[in-house]
Amino acid sequence: LLLWSFDFAEIAERQHAGDWDGAGVLLVEAARKLEAGGAEGLMICTNTMHKLADTVQAAISIPLLHIADATGHAVVAAGVKRPALLATRFTMEQDFY
């Protein structure tokens, strides 16, 4: 298991400024380093940063497991018809759920 931990202040600064390209650069750099380190798959462990999932996936050759896909499968498997999402403003404003 390989882990990458960001300084959240760097991410939050870019989010608040609407600098998603800059945030994408940070994620892509980390993803490439994890792949080079032997990772066989990648998970982004935050809802909001999935806004950049396609950007990250395009930059690496290993699969990225999308949080919305996993959530959707779990909701269907549980038989939930009207799920609720508790999330940050940034996540609620995005269209990946």
Backbone as ProteinMPNN parsed JSONL, in Angstrom:
{"seq_chain_A": "LLLWSFDFAEIAERQHAGDWDGAGVLLVEAARKLEAGGAEGLMICTNTMHKLADTVQAAISIPLLHIADATGHAVVAAGVKRPALLATRFTMEQDFY", "coords_chain_A": {"N_chain_A": [[0.849, -1.18, 0.0], [0.699, 2.088, -0.973], [0.877, 5.435, 0.04], [-0.042, 8.875, -0.314], [0.242, 11.969, 1.068], [-1.116, 15.132, 1.136], [-0.297, 18.573, 1.799], [-2.879, 20.097, 3.085], [-3.465, 22.792, 3.03], [-2.322, 23.771, 0.689], [-3.965, 22.637, -1.243], [-6.523, 23.6, -0.491], [-6.155, 26.338, -0.846], [-5.962, 26.525, -3.631], [-8.475, 25.522, -4.346], [-10.241, 27.465, -3.253], [-9.471, 29.645, -4.76], [-10.351, 28.908, -7.178], [-8.604, 27.623, -8.807], [-8.371, 25.104, -10.416], [-6.824, 23.888, -12.336], [-4.246, 24.214, -11.307], [-4.495, 22.695, -8.969], [-4.894, 20.264, -10.161], [-2.384, 19.797, -11.294], [-0.885, 19.264, -8.985], [-2.118, 16.865, -8.1], [-1.701, 15.172, -10.316], [1.116, 15.048, -10.401], [1.611, 13.714, -7.967], [0.212, 11.313, -8.424], [1.655, 10.215, -10.564], [4.113, 9.766, -9.314], [3.37, 7.865, -7.408], [2.566, 5.806, -9.11], [5.037, 5.282, -10.362], [6.322, 4.31, -8.165], [5.304, 1.806, -7.923], [2.571, 1.406, -7.578], [-0.511, -0.192, -8.352], [-3.013, 0.63, -8.799], [-5.157, 3.478, -8.252], [-6.582, 5.574, -5.793], [-8.442, 8.428, -5.019], [-8.782, 9.963, -2.086], [-10.829, 11.76, -1.264], [-13.828, 13.464, -1.698], [-14.229, 15.956, -3.111], [-11.921, 16.409, -4.706], [-12.278, 14.673, -6.746], [-13.254, 16.001, -8.848], [-11.178, 16.337, -10.504], [-10.602, 13.848, -11.44], [-10.702, 12.728, -14.076], [-8.64, 14.134, -15.321], [-6.43, 13.269, -13.846], [-6.554, 10.492, -14.355], [-6.034, 10.464, -17.099], [-3.359, 11.014, -17.134], [-1.938, 8.896, -16.161], [-1.136, 5.35, -16.271], [-2.286, 3.383, -14.789], [-5.318, 2.075, -13.288], [-7.808, 4.327, -12.033], [-9.823, 4.335, -9.303], [-12.982, 5.481, -9.038], [-14.644, 7.477, -6.686], [-17.389, 8.058, -6.812], [-18.39, 6.003, -8.4], [-17.922, 3.734, -6.784], [-19.488, 4.467, -4.589], [-22.02, 4.598, -5.789], [-22.399, 1.881, -6.52], [-22.493, 0.726, -3.954], [-24.774, 1.97, -2.884], [-26.804, 1.012, -4.582], [-26.519, -1.751, -4.086], [-27.312, -1.807, -1.437], [-29.935, -1.253, -1.693], [-30.957, 1.289, -1.476], [-33.066, 3.936, -2.261], [-33.308, 6.724, -2.245], [-30.72, 8.274, -1.666], [-28.758, 10.291, 0.596], [-26.397, 12.947, 0.572], [-23.795, 14.041, 2.461], [-21.665, 16.629, 2.464], [-18.88, 18.785, 1.54], [-19.185, 22.235, 0.5], [-17.887, 22.56, -1.947], [-17.925, 19.933, -3.001], [-20.69, 19.5, -3.215], [-21.341, 21.286, -5.208], [-20.394, 20.182, -7.501], [-20.649, 17.917, -10.363], [-20.294, 15.159, -10.27], [-21.67, 13.312, -8.762]], "CA_chain_A": [[0.0, 0.0, 0.0], [1.423, 3.35, -1.053], [0.039, 6.578, 0.406], [0.481, 10.219, -0.556], [-0.482, 12.931, 1.892], [-0.9, 16.515, 0.721], [-0.499, 19.687, 2.715], [-4.215, 20.514, 2.665], [-3.49, 24.238, 2.785], [-2.036, 23.974, -0.736], [-5.17, 22.245, -1.987], [-7.602, 24.536, -0.15], [-5.846, 27.625, -1.479], [-6.322, 26.411, -5.045], [-9.936, 25.386, -4.421], [-10.874, 28.762, -2.983], [-9.136, 30.554, -5.861], [-10.884, 28.357, -8.419], [-7.456, 27.18, -9.602], [-8.456, 23.652, -10.53], [-5.668, 23.435, -13.117], [-3.132, 24.123, -10.364], [-4.742, 21.535, -8.111], [-4.679, 19.096, -11.013], [-0.936, 19.585, -11.399], [-0.457, 18.607, -7.744], [-2.604, 15.488, -8.09], [-1.023, 14.407, -11.369], [2.496, 14.798, -9.952], [1.564, 12.678, -6.935], [-0.222, 10.059, -9.046], [2.783, 9.685, -11.343], [5.116, 9.262, -8.369], [2.842, 6.624, -6.841], [2.662, 4.793, -10.161], [6.461, 4.949, -10.497], [6.687, 3.565, -6.968], [4.772, 0.448, -7.988], [1.119, 1.315, -7.372], [-1.233, -0.868, -9.43], [-4.289, 1.324, -8.903], [-5.134, 4.741, -7.519], [-7.818, 6.104, -5.224], [-8.376, 9.777, -4.463], [-9.561, 9.774, -0.853], [-11.607, 12.944, -0.941], [-14.866, 13.668, -2.708], [-14.078, 17.166, -3.914], [-10.844, 16.33, -5.689], [-12.701, 13.86, -7.882], [-13.47, 16.927, -9.962], [-9.99, 16.201, -11.342], [-10.343, 12.426, -11.683], [-10.406, 12.48, -15.49], [-7.311, 14.699, -15.576], [-5.448, 12.366, -13.247], [-6.569, 9.221, -15.08], [-5.399, 10.659, -18.404], [-1.918, 11.202, -16.961], [-1.322, 7.677, -15.632], [-1.551, 4.145, -16.989], [-2.97, 2.482, -13.859], [-6.711, 2.5, -13.121], [-8.24, 5.174, -10.928], [-11.139, 3.928, -8.81], [-13.719, 6.72, -8.777], [-15.446, 7.41, -5.467], [-18.817, 8.056, -7.145], [-18.723, 4.66, -8.877], [-17.991, 2.859, -5.612], [-20.657, 4.885, -3.813], [-23.2, 4.169, -6.536], [-22.54, 0.431, -6.37], [-22.899, 0.448, -2.576], [-26.155, 2.435, -2.723], [-27.653, 0.044, -5.283], [-26.448, -3.019, -3.355], [-28.065, -1.658, -0.184], [-31.344, -1.036, -2.015], [-31.351, 2.653, -1.115], [-33.697, 4.606, -3.402], [-33.101, 8.172, -2.158], [-29.566, 8.505, -0.786], [-28.399, 11.669, 0.956], [-24.961, 13.191, 0.526], [-23.261, 15.069, 3.352], [-20.394, 16.958, 1.827], [-18.48, 20.187, 1.534], [-19.794, 23.062, -0.546], [-17.221, 22.252, -3.209], [-18.443, 18.667, -3.511], [-22.103, 19.649, -3.568], [-21.438, 22.094, -6.425], [-19.873, 19.433, -8.648], [-21.639, 17.067, -11.022], [-19.878, 13.765, -10.387], [-22.604, 12.43, -8.053]], "C_chain_A": [[0.89, 1.237, 0.0], [0.452, 4.479, -0.742], [0.748, 7.87, 0.047], [-0.375, 11.169, 0.261], [-0.108, 14.343, 1.466], [-0.952, 17.453, 1.921], [-1.831, 20.298, 2.292], [-4.303, 22.009, 2.392], [-3.212, 24.541, 1.314], [-3.266, 23.676, -1.592], [-6.277, 23.265, -1.749], [-7.39, 25.89, -0.811], [-6.26, 27.605, -2.95], [-7.832, 26.274, -5.217], [-10.607, 26.745, -4.274], [-10.613, 29.777, -4.089], [-9.734, 30.091, -7.187], [-9.788, 27.864, -9.357], [-7.427, 25.657, -9.683], [-7.316, 23.101, -11.38], [-4.453, 23.262, -12.204], [-3.277, 22.939, -9.427], [-4.506, 20.247, -8.897], [-3.209, 18.769, -11.174], [-0.428, 18.852, -10.16], [-0.87, 17.139, -7.725], [-1.893, 14.629, -9.124], [0.409, 14.085, -10.958], [2.528, 13.673, -8.922], [1.197, 11.328, -7.538], [0.915, 9.416, -9.834], [3.866, 9.112, -10.432], [4.651, 7.951, -7.735], [2.919, 5.49, -7.862], [4.114, 4.342, -10.33], [6.954, 4.123, -9.312], [6.111, 2.164, -6.917], [3.284, 0.311, -7.751], [0.46, 0.676, -8.592], [-2.606, -0.263, -9.653], [-4.22, 2.557, -8.028], [-6.523, 5.078, -7.009], [-7.535, 7.513, -4.726], [-9.314, 9.757, -3.261], [-10.21, 11.059, -0.368], [-12.617, 13.15, -2.054], [-14.527, 14.805, -3.66], [-13.029, 17.023, -5.008], [-11.158, 15.382, -6.841], [-13.118, 14.724, -9.068], [-12.336, 16.77, -10.974], [-9.68, 14.753, -11.71], [-9.986, 12.141, -13.137], [-9.019, 12.992, -15.865], [-6.227, 13.767, -15.057], [-5.389, 11.062, -14.035], [-5.867, 9.337, -16.43], [-3.875, 10.73, -18.314], [-1.187, 9.951, -16.478], [-1.827, 6.468, -16.418], [-2.229, 3.121, -16.087], [-4.408, 2.967, -13.671], [-6.917, 3.381, -11.895], [-9.646, 4.725, -10.539], [-11.884, 5.178, -8.371], [-14.666, 6.532, -7.594], [-16.948, 7.362, -5.758], [-19.251, 6.693, -7.665], [-18.887, 3.705, -7.703], [-19.208, 3.188, -4.756], [-21.934, 4.415, -4.487], [-23.45, 2.677, -6.406], [-23.031, 0.073, -4.966], [-24.35, 0.847, -2.331], [-27.113, 1.442, -3.37], [-27.687, -1.276, -4.519], [-27.251, -2.974, -2.063], [-29.553, -1.432, -0.436], [-31.853, 0.348, -1.656], [-31.88, 3.36, -2.361], [-33.458, 6.111, -3.416], [-31.941, 8.466, -1.206], [-29.356, 9.994, -0.522], [-26.876, 11.781, 0.927], [-24.62, 14.327, 1.476], [-21.87, 15.392, 2.835], [-20.074, 18.437, 1.973], [-19.214, 20.931, 0.423], [-19.196, 22.724, -1.905], [-17.763, 20.963, -3.82], [-19.877, 18.815, -3.983], [-22.29, 20.44, -4.864], [-20.987, 21.339, -7.67], [-20.925, 18.474, -9.193], [-21.248, 15.595, -11.095], [-20.712, 12.806, -9.549], [-23.963, 12.539, -8.682]], "O_chain_A": [[1.736, 1.403, 0.879], [-0.683, 4.47, -1.221], [1.975, 7.957, 0.096], [-1.6, 11.158, 0.144], [1.069, 14.705, 1.439], [-1.582, 17.148, 2.933], [-1.907, 20.948, 1.25], [-5.139, 22.443, 1.599], [-3.801, 25.464, 0.75], [-3.556, 24.393, -2.55], [-6.899, 23.742, -2.698], [-8.342, 26.514, -1.28], [-6.843, 28.568, -3.448], [-8.403, 26.853, -6.142], [-11.448, 27.12, -5.091], [-11.432, 30.665, -4.33], [-9.639, 30.79, -8.197], [-10.014, 27.705, -10.557], [-6.565, 25.008, -9.091], [-6.883, 21.968, -11.17], [-3.721, 22.279, -12.317], [-2.299, 22.256, -9.124], [-3.985, 19.267, -8.364], [-2.826, 17.599, -11.19], [0.372, 17.923, -10.273], [-0.071, 16.27, -7.376], [-1.524, 13.488, -8.842], [0.866, 12.958, -11.15], [3.374, 12.782, -8.997], [1.803, 10.311, -7.202], [1.108, 8.202, -9.771], [4.467, 8.086, -10.75], [5.449, 7.033, -7.547], [3.286, 4.363, -7.53], [4.384, 3.145, -10.431], [7.89, 3.333, -9.441], [6.387, 1.41, -5.984], [2.774, -0.809, -7.724], [0.83, 0.969, -9.729], [-3.289, -0.621, -10.612], [-3.343, 2.678, -7.172], [-7.518, 4.889, -7.709], [-6.512, 7.761, -4.088], [-10.518, 9.554, -3.417], [-10.139, 11.393, 0.815], [-12.281, 13.02, -3.231], [-14.539, 14.627, -4.878], [-13.245, 17.48, -6.13], [-10.394, 15.295, -7.802], [-13.312, 14.214, -10.171], [-12.517, 17.04, -12.161], [-8.605, 14.466, -12.237], [-9.053, 11.383, -13.401], [-8.307, 12.353, -16.64], [-5.235, 13.507, -15.738], [-4.303, 10.577, -14.352], [-5.18, 8.407, -16.854], [-3.182, 10.527, -19.312], [0.041, 9.943, -16.394], [-2.82, 6.555, -17.14], [-2.7, 2.093, -16.572], [-4.688, 4.148, -13.874], [-6.278, 3.194, -10.86], [-10.554, 4.737, -11.37], [-11.463, 5.859, -7.435], [-15.396, 5.544, -7.52], [-17.698, 6.704, -5.037], [-20.374, 6.266, -7.397], [-19.864, 2.96, -7.628], [-19.882, 2.287, -4.257], [-22.831, 3.892, -3.826], [-24.587, 2.253, -6.203], [-23.893, -0.792, -4.814], [-25.078, 0.133, -1.642], [-28.123, 1.073, -2.771], [-28.756, -1.855, -4.325], [-27.807, -3.987, -1.639], [-30.346, -1.42, 0.505], [-33.062, 0.553, -1.544], [-31.215, 3.38, -3.397], [-33.409, 6.715, -4.487], [-32.163, 8.865, -0.062], [-29.737, 10.841, -1.33], [-26.164, 10.821, 1.223], [-25.104, 15.447, 1.312], [-21.002, 14.521, 2.779], [-20.883, 19.226, 2.46], [-19.789, 20.32, -0.478], [-19.917, 22.615, -2.897], [-18.029, 20.907, -5.021], [-20.237, 18.306, -5.044], [-23.301, 20.273, -5.546], [-21.185, 21.82, -8.786], [-21.96, 18.248, -8.566], [-21.811, 14.852, -11.899], [-20.49, 11.597, -9.611], [-24.903, 11.878, -8.239]]}, "name": "protein", "num_of_chains": 1, "seq": "LLLWSFDFAEIAERQHAGDWDGAGVLLVEAARKLEAGGAEGLMICTNTMHKLADTVQAAISIPLLHIADATGHAVVAAGVKRPALLATRFTMEQDFY"}
